[in-house]
Structure formats: structure tokens, C-alpha cells
Amino acid sequence: MIRVMQLTGVALIGLALTGCFDGNSNRSARPDLPTDFTAFVTSEISNTADNRNAVGINDLEFGFNDQTNEQAFNGLF
């Protein structure tokens, strides 16, 4: 009976450790960090060149770090 409990414990530990690994050995591909929305808007409004190109935003993920900062855009106006 003790042997069965030991084997069950080893099996549970093995299963728990298996859940820690995703099997992907490619560690170089990291997701991009989100773009700070306030910095993005500020840089876009400050760029007033007539010949500038449109900025693609479909693939950007924005981070909203200034949600509680009421003066976040005061420098623009």
C-alpha cells in the first residue's frame, strides 16, 4: 500500500512539472510591448509635416498608462 502511495505521489509531481513547460524551445520570440497611448498621440500631433505618411495602427496594442492623469494631454493645447 505504501508503494502505491509513493508511485501516486511521484506521478502527481511529474504531472505538475509537465504543466510548467509548454514544449516551445524558441525563447527569442517575445511579444511586443504595448505602445503608450499618450506618447503615441503626442508624437502624432507634434508631427505636422505636409508630406508625412499615414501611420498604421491596426497591429498596435496600446497601453493606457495615464488613465487617472487628467493633465496627460495638457501639453498639446
DRENMI-903844 format. One record per residue (C-alpha): residue in one letter; x, y, z. Coordinates in steps of 0.02 Angstrom, whole numbers. Example, Ala and Ser with C-alpha at 12.3 -4.5 7.8 and 13.67 -1.06 7.14 Angstrom:
% residues 2
residu A; east 615; north -225; up 390;
residu S; east 684; north -53; up 357;
% end
This chain:
% residues 77
residu M; east 0; north 0; up 0;
residu I; east 143; north 119; up 40;
residu R; east 223; north 80; up -128;
residu V; east 62; north 128; up -219;
residu M; east 54; north 293; up -124;
residu Q; east 236; north 330; up -168;
residu L; east 207; north 294; up -352;
residu T; east 50; north 400; up -350;
residu G; east 147; north 544; up -270;
residu V; east 286; north 530; up -399;
residu A; east 157; north 528; up -539;
residu L; east 71; north 684; up -471;
residu I; east 236; north 776; up -455;
residu G; east 279; north 726; up -634;
residu L; east 113; north 791; up -697;
residu A; east 134; north 953; up -602;
residu L; east 307; north 981; up -677;
residu T; east 244; north 941; up -850;
residu G; east 121; north 1085; up -837;
residu C; east 266; north 1206; up -810;
residu F; east 335; north 1180; up -985;
residu D; east 249; north 1223; up -1148;
residu G; east 369; north 1122; up -1258;
residu N; east 424; north 1277; up -1353;
residu S; east 613; north 1296; up -1352;
residu N; east 610; north 1458; up -1453;
residu R; east 642; north 1587; up -1318;
residu S; east 692; north 1729; up -1436;
residu A; east 516; north 1771; up -1497;
residu R; east 440; north 1885; up -1368;
residu P; east 278; north 1981; up -1389;
residu D; east 294; north 2166; up -1422;
residu L; east 264; north 2282; up -1277;
residu P; east 107; north 2389; up -1289;
residu T; east 127; north 2564; up -1360;
residu D; east 94; north 2703; up -1235;
residu F; east -62; north 2791; up -1299;
residu T; east -17; north 2963; up -1229;
residu A; east 157; north 2960; up -1306;
residu F; east 87; north 2899; up -1472;
residu V; east -45; north 3037; up -1483;
residu T; east 79; north 3170; up -1428;
residu S; east 207; north 3119; up -1561;
residu E; east 74; north 3110; up -1697;
residu I; east 4; north 3281; up -1660;
residu S; east 177; north 3359; up -1649;
residu N; east 221; north 3292; up -1822;
residu T; east 140; north 3421; up -1936;
residu A; east 238; north 3391; up -2096;
residu D; east 133; north 3406; up -2253;
residu N; east 217; north 3257; up -2337;
residu R; east 208; north 3134; up -2192;
residu N; east 142; north 2959; up -2217;
residu A; east -7; north 2883; up -2130;
residu V; east 31; north 2779; up -1976;
residu G; east -38; north 2602; up -1972;
residu I; east -121; north 2568; up -1805;
residu N; east -214; north 2405; up -1841;
residu D; east -74; north 2295; up -1774;
residu L; east -30; north 2406; up -1625;
residu E; east -80; north 2363; up -1448;
residu F; east -100; north 2518; up -1341;
residu G; east -61; north 2533; up -1157;
residu F; east -159; north 2664; up -1062;
residu N; east -38; north 2717; up -925;
residu D; east -117; north 2888; up -895;
residu Q; east -296; north 2837; up -858;
residu T; east -302; north 2937; up -697;
residu N; east -193; north 3082; up -757;
residu E; east -310; north 3224; up -803;
residu Q; east -165; north 3329; up -867;
residu A; east -97; north 3196; up -987;
residu F; east -137; north 3298; up -1143;
residu N; east -119; north 3474; up -1071;
residu G; east 43; north 3499; up -1166;
residu L; east -49; north 3483; up -1332;
residu F; east -166; north 3629; up -1309;
% end
